[in-house]
């Protein structure tokens, strides 16, 4: 994995996922190490981010590195008309690694073909979010004790949700069974279901949030993303389609956990936060350790 960009979760193998998770577990035990001392990492966020950007910056800082870049494209030369081509060509002269979020699908792959340093995709439109998937895998393995043959319930925006797309691709390598719960407008895209069909993996679709959640090992909630809708009427019609409430979890497996990539709007009632099933805030903490592992492995420091 040394000097290898992480653009799609499919860029890495099942064995490489596990290597990253094992390294993340080491960082959870000892998060502050000077592995990046004297090294610079660039964070280019052409699209808003809080958790992903800050967890990457925390990861670099805990490893003793320096962070350069921007959190708002409006503060960059993009406002002057600079192309992504020129931005990547320039910034790859300044850092050992580039972490990039961009609203256009395929932008991270394009950047990886231009850059002379590795690119880590922090989200490209509705396409992929591989580092979120790796921290999700870490969270799932930590709570379930395994990644094999689990029942995963994905709820909400399955059409535009890049986190569920990446997670499906990764968990399909571990024999997962999937329950897709969404309105018709936000169903899981056909290509991902075809992928599961090619592996003979079970999946079931429903519009009822109460269906199948009692059988789930993981309930993965997502928000309805306003920024992905070109039609505001469609957004208003679907934004409150699914809300997870505490009483709905009565009868779930004791080991079941609710995950969410965040930010949350109102799709998980706050009463769930104090219950035994909520794990989404711990999930964000896990992101620091996983991103430390990704950075260290790509730069050949682990």
BAGUTI-368914 format. One record per residue: residue number from 1; residue in three letters; y, x, z of N, C-alpha, C in turn. Coordinates in steps of 0.02 Angstrom, whole numbers, plus 50000, padded with zeros to 5 digits. Example, Ala and Ser with C-alpha at 12.3 -4.5 7.8 and 13.67 -1.06 7.14 Angstrom:
2
{rec 1 ala {49716 50660 50390} {49775 50615 50390} {49835 50660 50390}}
{rec 2 ser {49888 50642 50354} {49947 50684 50357} {50002 50645 50394}}
This chain:
302
{rec 1 unk {49939 50041 50000} {50000 50000 50000} {50064 50042 50000}}
{rec 2 unk {50057 50109 50007} {50115 50152 50010} {50155 50147 49945}}
{rec 3 unk {50221 50139 49953} {50267 50134 49897} {50252 50075 49851}}
{rec 4 unk {50217 50025 49876} {50199 49966 49836} {50242 49907 49856}}
{rec 5 unk {50277 49879 49808} {50319 49821 49822} {50277 49762 49845}}
{rec 6 unk {50308 49719 49885} {50276 49656 49906} {50319 49599 49879}}
{rec 7 unk {50298 49574 49822} {50335 49521 49787} {50301 49454 49797}}
{rec 8 unk {50235 49453 49787} {50195 49393 49795} {50139 49409 49845}}
{rec 9 unk {50117 49359 49881} {50062 49370 49928} {50000 49392 49891}}
{rec 10 unk {49995 49376 49827} {49936 49396 49788} {49939 49469 49766}}
{rec 11 unk {49995 49503 49781} {49999 49575 49766} {49953 49616 49811}}
{rec 12 unk {49937 49587 49869} {49896 49622 49917} {49828 49588 49923}}
{rec 13 unk {49779 49625 49944} {49711 49599 49951} {49699 49572 50021}}
{rec 14 unk {49644 49537 50029} {49625 49512 50095} {49620 49570 50145}}
{rec 15 unk {49591 49625 50126} {49585 49683 50170} {49653 49711 50189}}
{rec 16 unk {49700 49709 50142} {49768 49734 50156} {49804 49687 50203}}
{rec 17 unk {49793 49620 50196} {49822 49574 50245} {49800 49594 50315}}
{rec 18 unk {49735 49604 50323} {49707 49618 50390} {49733 49684 50417}}
{rec 19 unk {49742 49733 50373} {49770 49797 50394} {49841 49788 50422}}
{rec 20 unk {49881 49746 50388} {49949 49732 50411} {49947 49696 50478}}
{rec 21 unk {49903 49647 50486} {49899 49610 50549} {49877 49655 50606}}
{rec 22 unk {49830 49700 50594} {49808 49747 50646} {49865 49794 50666}}
{rec 23 unk {49904 49816 50616} {49961 49860 50631} {50014 49822 50669}}
{rec 24 unk {50025 49759 50651} {50073 49717 50688} {50053 49710 50761}}
{rec 25 unk {49988 49703 50774} {49964 49698 50843} {49981 49761 50882}}
{rec 26 unk {49978 49819 50849} {49997 49882 50881} {50071 49882 50898}}
{rec 27 unk {50112 49856 50852} {50184 49853 50865} {50201 49803 50920}}
{rec 28 unk {50162 49750 50926} {50174 49702 50980} {50166 49736 51048}}
{rec 29 unk {50120 49784 51053} {50110 49821 51115} {50164 49873 51127}}
{rec 30 unk {50192 49900 51072} {50243 49953 51077} {50290 49946 51018}}
{rec 31 unk {50342 49905 51027} {50385 49886 50972} {50439 49937 50955}}
{rec 32 unk {50456 49980 51003} {50510 50028 50993} {50482 50097 50978}}
{rec 33 unk {50486 50116 50914} {50463 50182 50892} {50513 50209 50841}}
{rec 34 unk {50520 50275 50838} {50570 50305 50794} {50541 50325 50726}}
{rec 35 unk {50500 50283 50698} {50468 50299 50635} {50517 50301 50576}}
{rec 36 unk {50572 50263 50582} {50620 50259 50527} {50682 50302 50540}}
{rec 37 unk {50679 50346 50588} {50737 50388 50604} {50758 50428 50542}}
{rec 38 unk {50822 50423 50524} {50847 50458 50465} {50837 50420 50400}}
{rec 39 unk {50809 50359 50403} {50796 50320 50342} {50841 50258 50340}}
{rec 40 unk {50854 50235 50279} {50899 50178 50267} {50861 50123 50231}}
{rec 41 unk {50869 50062 50255} {50839 50003 50224} {50896 49956 50203}}
{rec 42 unk {50894 49931 50141} {50945 49886 50117} {50921 49814 50119}}
{rec 43 unk {50962 49769 50145} {50946 49697 50145} {50996 49661 50100}}
{rec 44 unk {50972 49633 50046} {51014 49598 49997} {50997 49524 50000}}
{rec 45 unk {51039 49485 50033} {51026 49414 50041} {51077 49375 49999}}
{rec 46 unk {51054 49356 49939} {51095 49317 49893} {51093 49243 49913}}
{rec 47 unk {51053 49226 49962} {51044 49157 49985} {51045 49159 50061}}
{rec 48 unk {51071 49107 50094} {51077 49108 50167} {51010 49118 50203}}
{rec 49 unk {51012 49153 50259} {50953 49164 50300} {50975 49182 50370}}
{rec 50 unk {50938 49159 50419} {50950 49180 50489} {50890 49217 50515}}
{rec 51 unk {50833 49181 50522} {50774 49212 50551} {50747 49270 50511}}
{rec 52 unk {50739 49261 50446} {50709 49314 50405} {50753 49376 50406}}
{rec 53 unk {50818 49367 50393} {50863 49425 50392} {50866 49460 50459}}
{rec 54 unk {50875 49422 50513} {50882 49453 50578} {50817 49485 50602}}
{rec 55 unk {50760 49455 50585} {50698 49486 50606} {50685 49550 50568}}
{rec 56 unk {50703 49553 50504} {50698 49615 50467} {50745 49668 50497}}
{rec 57 unk {50806 49648 50512} {50853 49696 50541} {50831 49719 50610}}
{rec 58 unk {50803 49673 50649} {50776 49692 50714} {50718 49741 50706}}
{rec 59 unk {50675 49728 50656} {50618 49772 50643} {50642 49843 50626}}
{rec 60 unk {50692 49848 50582} {50718 49914 50562} {50750 49949 50622}}
{rec 61 unk {50790 49912 50660} {50824 49942 50717} {50775 49966 50770}}
{rec 62 unk {50723 49927 50783} {50673 49947 50832} {50635 50009 50809}}
{rec 63 unk {50633 50021 50744} {50599 50080 50717} {50647 50139 50708}}
{rec 64 unk {50709 50130 50730} {50757 50185 50729} {50791 50196 50663}}
{rec 65 unk {50787 50147 50616} {50818 50155 50551} {50887 50125 50548}}
{rec 66 unk {50920 50132 50490} {50986 50105 50478} {50981 50050 50426}}
{rec 67 unk {51022 49997 50434} {51022 49941 50387} {51089 49938 50351}}
{rec 68 unk {51086 49932 50284} {51146 49919 50244} {51132 49856 50203}}
{rec 69 unk {51186 49828 50174} {51175 49770 50131} {51224 49715 50145}}
{rec 70 unk {51206 49654 50126} {51249 49596 50136} {51207 49534 50152}}
{rec 71 unk {51238 49489 50188} {51205 49426 50206} {51234 49367 50168}}
{rec 72 unk {51283 49381 50126} {51316 49328 50087} {51336 49359 50020}}
{rec 73 unk {51309 49333 49966} {51324 49360 49900} {51398 49357 49884}}
{rec 74 unk {51434 49311 49918} {51506 49305 49906} {51546 49365 49931}}
{rec 75 unk {51514 49406 49972} {51547 49467 49995} {51526 49528 49955}}
{rec 76 unk {51488 49517 49902} {51464 49572 49859} {51499 49570 49791}}
{rec 77 unk {51483 49619 49750} {51514 49622 49683} {51486 49569 49635}}
{rec 78 unk {51439 49529 49659} {51416 49472 49619} {51475 49427 49602}}
{rec 79 unk {51523 49421 49648} {51581 49379 49637} {51625 49406 49581}}
{rec 80 unk {51616 49470 49564} {51654 49501 49509} {51615 49498 49444}}
{rec 81 unk {51555 49469 49447} {51515 49463 49387} {51460 49515 49381}}
{rec 82 unk {51448 49555 49433} {51395 49605 49429} {51327 49571 49422}}
{rec 83 unk {51286 49598 49380} {51219 49570 49368} {51170 49595 49420}}
{rec 84 unk {51114 49558 49427} {51061 49580 49472} {51034 49648 49449}}
{rec 85 unk {51030 49658 49384} {51008 49722 49356} {51049 49779 49385}}
{rec 86 unk {51116 49773 49380} {51159 49827 49403} {51156 49835 49479}}
{rec 87 unk {51152 49778 49515} {51149 49782 49588} {51087 49821 49611}}
{rec 88 unk {51029 49806 49582} {50968 49841 49602} {50970 49914 49581}}
{rec 89 unk {50994 49928 49521} {50999 49997 49498} {51042 50039 49545}}
{rec 90 unk {51096 50009 49569} {51142 50045 49614} {51113 50053 49684}}
{rec 91 unk {51091 49997 49713} {51069 49998 49783} {51006 50040 49792}}
{rec 92 unk {50964 50044 49741} {50903 50085 49748} {50919 50159 49753}}
{rec 93 unk {50982 50177 49741} {51003 50246 49753} {51022 50259 49826}}
{rec 94 unk {51031 50205 49864} {51059 50211 49931} {51008 50203 49987}}
{rec 95 unk {50947 50180 49971} {50900 50162 50024} {50829 50180 50004}}
{rec 96 unk {50785 50184 50055} {50714 50197 50042} {50675 50134 50027}}
{rec 97 unk {50705 50076 50043} {50671 50012 50036} {50723 49958 50029}}
{rec 98 unk {50710 49908 49985} {50756 49852 49976} {50720 49787 49995}}
{rec 99 unk {50751 49749 50039} {50727 49683 50058} {50775 49632 50027}}
{rec 100 unk {50748 49586 49987} {50792 49543 49947} {50772 49470 49951}}
{rec 101 unk {50821 49427 49960} {50813 49355 49952} {50859 49332 49896}}
{rec 102 unk {50832 49290 49852} {50871 49268 49794} {50851 49197 49777}}
{rec 103 unk {50897 49155 49754} {50880 49085 49739} {50838 49074 49676}}
{rec 104 unk {50834 49124 49633} {50798 49114 49570} {50726 49137 49574}}
{rec 105 unk {50680 49094 49553} {50609 49112 49551} {50599 49170 49501}}
{rec 106 unk {50561 49219 49522} {50548 49276 49479} {50597 49333 49488}}
{rec 107 unk {50650 49323 49527} {50700 49375 49535} {50673 49436 49571}}
{rec 108 unk {50629 49426 49619} {50601 49483 49657} {50556 49525 49612}}
{rec 109 unk {50517 49492 49569} {50474 49529 49523} {50517 49570 49474}}
{rec 110 unk {50569 49539 49450} {50616 49573 49405} {50646 49634 49440}}
{rec 111 unk {50668 49625 49502} {50698 49680 49540} {50649 49736 49550}}
{rec 112 unk {50586 49719 49563} {50535 49771 49575} {50522 49813 49513}}
{rec 113 unk {50534 49784 49454} {50525 49821 49392} {50584 49867 49376}}
{rec 114 unk {50641 49855 49409} {50701 49895 49398} {50710 49950 49450}}
{rec 115 unk {50689 49935 49511} {50704 49978 49568} {50660 50041 49569}}
{rec 116 unk {50689 50096 49591} {50650 50156 49601} {50623 50162 49672}}
{rec 117 unk {50639 50112 49714} {50610 50109 49781} {50576 50041 49788}}
{rec 118 unk {50529 50033 49835} {50493 49969 49841} {50539 49911 49858}}
{rec 119 unk {50520 49852 49833} {50555 49790 49847} {50510 49746 49891}}
{rec 120 unk {50539 49718 49943} {50504 49668 49983} {50539 49601 49971}}
{rec 121 unk {50501 49552 49947} {50527 49486 49932} {50535 49446 49996}}
{rec 122 unk {50597 49429 50013} {50611 49387 50071} {50623 49315 50051}}
{rec 123 unk {50597 49297 49991} {50603 49228 49967} {50638 49226 49900}}
{rec 124 unk {50603 49201 49848} {50636 49193 49783} {50629 49120 49761}}
{rec 125 unk {50682 49083 49774} {50683 49012 49757} {50626 48974 49790}}
{rec 126 unk {50594 48930 49752} {50538 48891 49778} {50471 48925 49765}}
{rec 127 unk {50473 48989 49747} {50413 49024 49725} {50372 49052 49782}}
{rec 128 unk {50393 49108 49811} {50352 49143 49861} {50394 49167 49920}}
{rec 129 unk {50360 49176 49976} {50391 49205 50037} {50335 49243 50073}}
{rec 130 unk {50314 49301 50045} {50253 49334 50070} {50257 49360 50141}}
{rec 131 unk {50316 49383 50163} {50317 49409 50232} {50313 49352 50282}}
{rec 132 unk {50339 49293 50265} {50329 49235 50309} {50255 49218 50313}}
{rec 133 unk {50220 49222 50257} {50149 49208 50257} {50111 49257 50302}}
{rec 134 unk {50129 49320 50299} {50094 49369 50341} {50106 49357 50415}}
{rec 135 unk {50167 49336 50434} {50179 49320 50504} {50145 49255 50523}}
{rec 136 unk {50138 49209 50475} {50100 49148 50487} {50026 49164 50499}}
{rec 137 unk {49999 49209 50458} {49929 49230 50467} {49920 49262 50535}}
{rec 138 unk {49967 49303 50555} {49964 49336 50620} {49964 49284 50676}}
{rec 139 unk {50008 49234 50669} {50013 49181 50720} {49950 49139 50722}}
{rec 140 unk {49922 49124 50664} {49860 49084 50661} {49802 49123 50692}}
{rec 141 unk {49795 49186 50674} {49740 49225 50701} {49748 49233 50777}}
{rec 142 unk {49809 49242 50799} {49822 49251 50871} {49805 49188 50911}}
{rec 143 unk {49818 49130 50883} {49806 49067 50920} {49735 49041 50910}}
{rec 144 unk {49705 49055 50853} {49639 49027 50838} {49583 49078 50847}}
{rec 145 unk {49601 49142 50851} {49551 49194 50859} {49516 49213 50794}}
{rec 146 unk {49534 49179 50740} {49504 49193 50675} {49549 49165 50620}}
{rec 147 unk {49536 49186 50559} {49569 49156 50500} {49518 49119 50456}}
{rec 148 unk {49456 49122 50475} {49402 49096 50433} {49389 49022 50442}}
{rec 149 unk {49384 48986 50386} {49359 48917 50383} {49399 48869 50428}}
{rec 150 unk {49464 48877 50430} {49506 48834 50471} {49528 48772 50432}}
{rec 151 unk {49548 48720 50471} {49575 48659 50441} {49651 48660 50449}}
{rec 152 unk {49685 48663 50393} {49757 48672 50393} {49791 48610 50366}}
{rec 153 unk {49834 48580 50405} {49870 48520 50386} {49942 48540 50369}}
{rec 154 unk {49961 48532 50306} {50029 48549 50283} {50068 48485 50273}}
{rec 155 unk {50127 48481 50304} {50164 48418 50306} {50236 48428 50281}}
{rec 156 unk {50258 48382 50239} {50329 48380 50220} {50341 48398 50148}}
{rec 157 unk {50383 48449 50138} {50402 48470 50071} {50353 48521 50044}}
{rec 158 unk {50304 48498 50008} {50252 48541 49981} {50267 48560 49908}}
{rec 159 unk {50318 48529 49879} {50337 48543 49810} {50382 48604 49805}}
{rec 160 unk {50434 48605 49846} {50482 48660 49843} {50472 48712 49897}}
{rec 161 unk {50427 48699 49944} {50418 48743 50002} {50381 48807 49984}}
{rec 162 unk {50418 48862 49976} {50386 48925 49957} {50340 48951 50011}}
{rec 163 unk {50353 48933 50074} {50310 48957 50128} {50240 48928 50123}}
{rec 164 unk {50235 48863 50106} {50168 48833 50100} {50131 48858 50038}}
{rec 165 unk {50168 48874 49986} {50136 48900 49926} {50104 48968 49940}}
{rec 166 unk {50141 49012 49972} {50114 49078 49989} {50057 49073 50039}}
{rec 167 unk {50065 49030 50089} {50013 49023 50140} {49949 48996 50111}}
{rec 168 unk {49954 48948 50066} {49894 48922 50033} {49857 48977 49996}}
{rec 169 unk {49893 49018 49960} {49861 49071 49921} {49825 49120 49967}}
{rec 170 unk {49855 49136 50024} {49825 49184 50070} {49764 49153 50105}}
{rec 171 unk {49772 49093 50133} {49717 49062 50171} {49658 49042 50127}}
{rec 172 unk {49671 49034 50062} {49615 49018 50018} {49564 49075 50016}}
{rec 173 unk {49585 49135 50033} {49539 49192 50035} {49495 49191 50098}}
{rec 174 unk {49512 49147 50145} {49474 49143 50207} {49436 49077 50213}}
{rec 175 unk {49430 49040 50157} {49390 48980 50157} {49420 48920 50193}}
{rec 176 unk {49486 48915 50193} {49518 48860 50229} {49507 48793 50194}}
{rec 177 unk {49509 48739 50234} {49512 48670 50210} {49583 48645 50220}}
{rec 178 unk {49610 48611 50170} {49680 48591 50173} {49689 48515 50172}}
{rec 179 unk {49736 48492 50213} {49759 48423 50210} {49833 48424 50192}}
{rec 180 unk {49851 48395 50135} {49920 48394 50111} {49950 48326 50126}}
{rec 181 unk {50003 48324 50166} {50035 48262 50185} {50108 48264 50163}}
{rec 182 unk {50125 48222 50115} {50193 48223 50087} {50206 48159 50049}}
{rec 183 unk {50270 48143 50037} {50285 48088 49992} {50268 48109 49921}}
{rec 184 unk {50261 48060 49877} {50243 48075 49807} {50291 48124 49774}}
{rec 185 unk {50355 48119 49793} {50405 48162 49761} {50398 48235 49780}}
{rec 186 unk {50362 48249 49835} {50358 48317 49861} {50287 48342 49867}}
{rec 187 unk {50243 48319 49824} {50172 48338 49827} {50163 48412 49809}}
{rec 188 unk {50108 48440 49834} {50090 48508 49816} {50083 48514 49740}}
{rec 189 unk {50115 48564 49709} {50112 48571 49636} {50040 48580 49611}}
{rec 190 unk {50030 48557 49551} {49963 48555 49521} {49930 48623 49518}}
{rec 191 unk {49969 48676 49504} {49938 48742 49495} {49905 48768 49559}}
{rec 192 unk {49931 48748 49617} {49901 48770 49680} {49836 48731 49694}}
{rec 193 unk {49835 48668 49675} {49774 48629 49683} {49721 48653 49634}}
{rec 194 unk {49741 48674 49575} {49694 48702 49527} {49664 48767 49553}}
{rec 195 unk {49705 48805 49588} {49680 48868 49619} {49625 48852 49670}}
{rec 196 unk {49637 48802 49711} {49586 48782 49761} {49523 48756 49726}}
{rec 197 unk {49532 48718 49673} {49475 48693 49635} {49433 48750 49608}}
{rec 198 unk {49466 48803 49584} {49430 48859 49556} {49388 48896 49607}}
{rec 199 unk {49406 48888 49671} {49370 48920 49726} {49322 48872 49761}}
{rec 200 unk {49320 48810 49736} {49279 48757 49767} {49298 48745 49840}}
{rec 201 unk {49363 48748 49854} {49387 48735 49921} {49411 48663 49927}}
{rec 202 unk {49398 48633 49984} {49415 48563 49995} {49490 48555 50009}}
{rec 203 unk {49519 48503 49980} {49586 48481 49999} {49590 48405 49991}}
{rec 204 unk {49634 48377 50030} {49643 48304 50029} {49717 48289 50033}}
{rec 205 unk {49740 48240 49994} {49811 48222 49993} {49821 48153 50025}}
{rec 206 unk {49877 48147 50060} {49893 48083 50092} {49969 48077 50101}}
{rec 207 unk {49993 48016 50108} {50063 48003 50123} {50072 47986 50197}}
{rec 208 unk {50018 47981 50235} {50019 47959 50304} {50015 48019 50351}}
{rec 209 unk {50068 48032 50389} {50070 48089 50433} {50018 48085 50489}}
{rec 210 unk {49996 48026 50505} {49947 48018 50559} {49875 48033 50536}}
{rec 211 unk {49867 48038 50470} {49799 48048 50443} {49779 48122 50447}}
{rec 212 unk {49723 48135 50477} {49692 48202 50479} {49721 48251 50530}}
{rec 213 unk {49777 48234 50562} {49806 48285 50607} {49761 48296 50669}}
{rec 214 unk {49721 48247 50688} {49678 48257 50746} {49621 48306 50731}}
{rec 215 unk {49606 48316 50667} {49553 48363 50648} {49579 48434 50636}}
{rec 216 unk {49645 48441 50635} {49675 48504 50613} {49670 48559 50666}}
{rec 217 unk {49663 48620 50642} {49671 48679 50685} {49744 48701 50687}}
{rec 218 unk {49778 48692 50631} {49849 48708 50625} {49885 48651 50590}}
{rec 219 unk {49941 48628 50618} {49986 48582 50583} {50047 48623 50563}}
{rec 220 unk {50057 48629 50498} {50112 48670 50472} {50166 48623 50446}}
{rec 221 unk {50220 48616 50485} {50274 48570 50467} {50326 48607 50425}}
{rec 222 unk {50357 48570 50379} {50412 48598 50339} {50469 48547 50336}}
{rec 223 unk {50529 48573 50328} {50586 48528 50319} {50592 48509 50246}}
{rec 224 unk {50625 48453 50235} {50643 48434 50167} {50707 48473 50150}}
{rec 225 unk {50703 48516 50100} {50756 48565 50086} {50808 48535 50039}}
{rec 226 unk {50865 48520 50067} {50919 48491 50028} {50939 48534 49969}}
{rec 227 unk {50939 48600 49980} {50962 48647 49929} {50916 48650 49868}}
{rec 228 unk {50855 48623 49874} {50808 48624 49818} {50814 48562 49773}}
{rec 229 unk {50854 48512 49795} {50859 48450 49758} {50919 48451 49710}}
{rec 230 unk {50907 48434 49648} {50962 48426 49601} {50990 48355 49605}}
{rec 231 unk {50950 48309 49632} {50969 48238 49638} {50981 48221 49711}}
{rec 232 unk {51043 48212 49734} {51057 48197 49804} {51027 48131 49827}}
{rec 233 unk {51018 48084 49780} {50988 48019 49798} {50914 48029 49817}}
{rec 234 unk {50880 48072 49780} {50810 48087 49796} {50805 48120 49864}}
{rec 235 unk {50852 48165 49879} {50851 48198 49945} {50861 48148 50001}}
{rec 236 unk {50910 48103 49995} {50923 48054 50047} {50864 48008 50058}}
{rec 237 unk {50827 47994 50004} {50770 47949 50009} {50711 47981 50045}}
{rec 238 unk {50706 48047 50042} {50646 48080 50069} {50658 48122 50132}}
{rec 239 unk {50720 48134 50152} {50735 48183 50205} {50705 48164 50273}}
{rec 240 unk {50698 48100 50286} {50670 48079 50351} {50599 48051 50345}}
{rec 241 unk {50564 48073 50293} {50499 48044 50279} {50448 48058 50333}}
{rec 242 unk {50451 48117 50364} {50399 48136 50412} {50430 48169 50473}}
{rec 243 unk {50418 48139 50530} {50441 48166 50594} {50381 48169 50641}}
{rec 244 unk {50366 48228 50668} {50310 48238 50714} {50334 48225 50785}}
{rec 245 unk {50302 48178 50819} {50320 48160 50887} {50263 48178 50935}}
{rec 246 unk {50281 48187 50998} {50233 48209 51048} {50173 48164 51054}}
{rec 247 unk {50184 48097 51053} {50127 48051 51063} {50078 48053 51005}}
{rec 248 unk {50100 48077 50947} {50056 48081 50890} {50003 48135 50898}}
{rec 249 unk {50015 48182 50945} {49970 48239 50954} {49917 48226 51007}}
{rec 250 unk {49920 48167 51038} {49869 48150 51088} {49801 48145 51054}}
{rec 251 unk {49753 48182 51079} {49687 48182 51048} {49674 48241 51002}}
{rec 252 unk {49726 48283 50991} {49717 48343 50950} {49672 48393 50987}}
{rec 253 unk {49644 48440 50949} {49605 48494 50980} {49650 48532 51029}}
{rec 254 unk {49621 48554 51085} {49659 48592 51134} {49689 48656 51104}}
{rec 255 unk {49653 48684 51056} {49675 48747 51026} {49722 48737 50967}}
{rec 256 unk {49735 48675 50946} {49778 48662 50889} {49849 48686 50905}}
{rec 257 unk {49883 48714 50855} {49952 48734 50864} {49995 48710 50805}}
{rec 258 unk {50057 48693 50821} {50105 48671 50771} {50148 48731 50751}}
{rec 259 unk {50149 48746 50687} {50191 48800 50660} {50246 48770 50616}}
{rec 260 unk {50299 48808 50608} {50355 48787 50566} {50393 48850 50547}}
{rec 261 unk {50408 48861 50482} {50444 48921 50463} {50517 48921 50485}}
{rec 262 unk {50543 48863 50504} {50612 48854 50527} {50660 48873 50471}}
{rec 263 unk {50721 48846 50468} {50751 48803 50519} {50723 48732 50517}}
{rec 264 unk {50724 48701 50575} {50703 48631 50581} {50765 48587 50579}}
{rec 265 unk {50757 48529 50549} {50812 48480 50550} {50793 48427 50602}}
{rec 266 unk {50750 48379 50582} {50727 48330 50631} {50654 48314 50621}}
{rec 267 unk {50617 48357 50585} {50548 48342 50569} {50500 48355 50627}}
{rec 268 unk {50522 48390 50679} {50483 48396 50741} {50529 48374 50798}}
{rec 269 unk {50509 48321 50832} {50547 48296 50889} {50549 48350 50943}}
{rec 270 unk {50606 48357 50976} {50614 48409 51027} {50566 48401 51085}}
{rec 271 unk {50540 48341 51095} {50492 48332 51150} {50428 48373 51138}}
{rec 272 unk {50413 48388 51075} {50354 48428 51059} {50363 48500 51085}}
{rec 273 unk {50426 48523 51089} {50440 48593 51109} {50409 48611 51176}}
{rec 274 unk {50411 48565 51222} {50388 48580 51290} {50313 48565 51300}}
{rec 275 unk {50281 48541 51248} {50209 48525 51252} {50166 48586 51239}}
{rec 276 unk {50101 48578 51245} {50055 48634 51239} {50041 48656 51166}}
{rec 277 unk {50063 48616 51118} {50044 48629 51049} {50098 48668 51010}}
{rec 278 unk {50159 48669 51035} {50214 48701 50998} {50205 48777 50999}}
{rec 279 unk {50212 48807 50939} {50206 48880 50935} {50259 48910 50889}}
{rec 280 unk {50306 48870 50864} {50352 48893 50812} {50402 48945 50837}}
{rec 281 unk {50420 48943 50901} {50467 48994 50925} {50431 49061 50936}}
{rec 282 unk {50370 49059 50960} {50329 49120 50965} {50315 49148 50895}}
{rec 283 unk {50308 49103 50847} {50297 49121 50778} {50353 49166 50752}}
{rec 284 unk {50415 49150 50769} {50472 49191 50747} {50470 49260 50780}}
{rec 285 unk {50450 49264 50842} {50444 49329 50875} {50392 49372 50840}}
{rec 286 unk {50337 49341 50821} {50284 49377 50786} {50310 49408 50721}}
{rec 287 unk {50362 49376 50692} {50389 49401 50629} {50417 49471 50635}}
{rec 288 unk {50444 49490 50692} {50471 49558 50701} {50414 49608 50696}}
{rec 289 unk {50359 49596 50731} {50304 49644 50731} {50272 49650 50662}}
{rec 290 unk {50265 49593 50628} {50234 49595 50562} {50279 49631 50513}}
{rec 291 unk {50344 49620 50517} {50389 49654 50471} {50396 49728 50487}}
{rec 292 unk {50388 49746 50550} {50383 49817 50566} {50322 49848 50532}}
{rec 293 unk {50267 49812 50534} {50205 49837 50504} {50213 49844 50428}}
{rec 294 unk {50242 49793 50396} {50251 49795 50323} {50295 49854 50303}}
{rec 295 unk {50352 49862 50335} {50398 49917 50319} {50364 49985 50329}}
{rec 296 unk {50331 49992 50385} {50299 50057 50402} {50243 50075 50353}}
{rec 297 unk {50204 50025 50335} {50148 50038 50289} {50173 50053 50218}}
{rec 298 unk {50222 50015 50194} {50249 50027 50127} {50280 50097 50122}}
{rec 299 unk {50313 50119 50176} {50345 50184 50175} {50298 50241 50196}}
{rec 300 unk {50234 50224 50205} {50184 50275 50220} {50190 50305 50289}}
{rec 301 unk {50219 50266 50336} {50229 50291 50404} {50173 50270 50450}}
{rec 302 unk {50130 50225 50426} {50073 50201 50465} {50010 50201 50421}}
